[in-house]
């Protein structure tokens, strides 16, 4: 099992393509309509009041960070975990419990969304 694939610029397979590296991103915490709770969201632009990722003519919506172990647990969202290996991401729940309050504090200190860098260092 592996995470969603990082693909060349301009290539996107809906719900199967990792968000591209190298763009200027932000991360904030907002209410997820899907999960019905506060969650981190990654974006690089705001269109019609929606936080989205735009890369050329490709658009990702609702890109969240959440708990999960493999690409089957995500539709291009980022999974958090303490351990990453070829089978997936693990200790995800413990990691999220530590990460979320830390992220909330950083966003509060900044007065809103903070810059965010994506590397996509996949094998």
C-alpha positions as CSV (number, residue, x, y, z in Angstrom):
1,X,0.0,0.0,0.0
2,X,1.2,3.5,-0.6
3,X,0.0,7.1,-0.4
4,X,-1.7,8.9,-3.3
5,X,0.8,9.3,-6.1
6,X,2.7,12.6,-6.8
7,X,2.2,13.1,-10.5
8,X,3.8,15.5,-13.1
9,X,2.5,19.1,-13.2
10,X,-0.8,19.2,-15.1
11,X,-1.7,15.6,-14.4
12,X,-4.5,14.9,-11.9
13,X,-6.5,11.7,-11.3
14,X,-9.4,12.7,-9.1
15,X,-9.1,11.3,-5.6
16,X,-5.8,9.5,-6.5
17,X,-3.3,12.3,-7.0
18,X,-1.3,13.9,-4.2
19,X,-1.3,17.7,-4.1
20,X,1.7,19.0,-6.0
21,X,4.9,20.2,-4.3
22,X,6.6,23.5,-4.9
23,X,3.6,25.8,-4.7
24,X,3.0,28.4,-2.0
25,X,0.5,26.8,0.4
26,X,-1.2,27.8,3.7
27,X,-2.7,25.6,6.4
28,X,-5.6,26.6,8.6
29,X,-8.2,24.9,10.8
30,X,-11.8,25.1,9.7
31,X,-15.0,23.1,10.2
32,X,-15.1,20.1,7.8
33,X,-18.5,19.7,6.3
34,X,-17.7,16.1,5.6
35,X,-16.3,15.1,9.0
36,X,-18.4,17.6,11.0
37,X,-15.5,18.8,13.2
38,X,-12.6,21.2,13.1
39,X,-9.7,19.9,11.0
40,X,-6.6,21.2,9.3
41,X,-7.1,22.3,5.7
42,X,-4.4,23.0,3.1
43,X,-4.9,25.5,0.4
44,X,-3.2,28.0,-1.9
45,X,-6.1,30.2,-3.0
46,X,-9.6,31.3,-2.1
47,X,-12.3,31.2,-4.8
48,X,-15.9,32.0,-4.1
49,X,-15.2,31.8,-0.4
50,X,-13.7,28.3,-0.7
51,X,-10.2,27.3,0.3
52,X,-8.8,25.3,-2.6
53,X,-5.6,24.2,-4.2
54,X,-5.2,25.3,-7.8
55,X,-2.3,24.1,-10.0
56,X,-2.7,25.4,-13.5
57,X,-6.2,24.3,-14.5
58,X,-6.3,21.5,-11.9
59,X,-8.3,22.0,-8.7
60,X,-8.3,20.1,-5.4
61,X,-11.0,20.9,-2.9
62,X,-11.3,20.0,0.8
63,X,-7.7,18.9,1.2
64,X,-7.5,18.0,4.9
65,X,-5.0,16.4,7.2
66,X,-6.4,13.5,9.1
67,X,-6.0,10.1,10.7
68,X,-5.4,7.1,8.4
69,X,-2.9,4.5,7.3
70,X,-3.0,3.9,3.5
71,X,-4.1,5.5,0.3
72,X,-7.4,3.8,0.9
73,X,-8.0,6.1,3.8
74,X,-7.6,9.3,1.8
75,X,-8.9,11.0,-1.4
76,X,-5.7,13.1,-1.8
77,X,-5.8,14.4,1.8
78,X,-2.6,14.2,3.9
79,X,-2.4,11.5,6.5
80,X,-0.4,12.1,9.7
81,X,1.6,9.5,11.5
82,X,4.7,8.9,13.5
83,X,5.9,6.0,11.3
84,X,6.0,5.8,7.5
85,X,7.1,2.8,5.6
86,X,6.2,1.1,2.3
87,X,3.0,-0.3,3.8
88,X,1.7,3.1,4.9
89,X,1.6,5.7,7.7
90,X,1.2,4.4,11.3
91,X,0.6,5.6,14.8
92,X,-1.7,8.1,13.1
93,X,-4.2,8.7,16.0
94,X,-1.4,9.4,18.5
95,X,0.3,11.7,16.1
96,X,-2.9,13.6,15.3
97,X,-3.6,14.0,19.1
98,X,-0.2,15.7,19.5
99,X,-0.2,17.6,16.2
100,X,-3.6,19.2,16.3
101,X,-3.1,21.3,19.5
102,X,0.4,22.2,18.3
103,X,-1.0,23.4,15.0
104,X,-3.9,25.3,16.7
105,X,-1.3,27.2,18.8
106,X,0.8,28.1,15.8
107,X,-2.2,29.4,13.9
108,X,-3.4,31.4,16.9
109,X,0.1,32.9,17.4
110,X,0.1,33.9,13.7
111,X,-3.5,35.4,13.9
112,X,-4.6,33.0,11.1
113,X,-3.4,30.6,8.5
114,X,0.3,29.9,8.4
115,X,2.6,29.2,5.4
116,X,3.0,25.5,4.6
117,X,5.5,23.6,2.4
118,X,4.8,20.3,0.6
119,X,7.7,18.2,-0.5
120,X,6.2,14.9,-1.9
121,X,9.4,12.9,-1.4
122,X,7.9,9.7,-2.6
123,X,10.0,6.7,-3.8
